[in-house]
């Protein structure tokens, strides 16, 4: 999954294996999910709170991508992915400004 700044409340899902590819909205991040819709199990709630706290201002939003392959150029891949990240100035502008950034992806339905 990954966080797209122009859709700050949506957890995006990227799944790819060989020639099969899917990208979609996976729901909202816990930080943006109404508390009354969280799980009721106390240990689940504690895990969610820890996850949100760990992320500081951005809550539980993050990038979590795994690449498996033969002869992958890891350095080139990391460089290309790093180019997609917000710079410090963009990050400081906050979610309202992020929504105005170019968003090359189509609208998905949850």
PyMOL commands that set and color helices and strands:
alter all, ss='L'
color gray80, all
select helices_A, chain A and resi 5-7+30-32+35-37+42-54+56-58+74-82+88-93+95-98
alter helices_A, ss='H'
color red, helices_A
select strands_A, chain A and resi 2-3+10-17+20-28
alter strands_A, ss='S'
color yellow, strands_A
deselect
rebuild
show_as cartoon
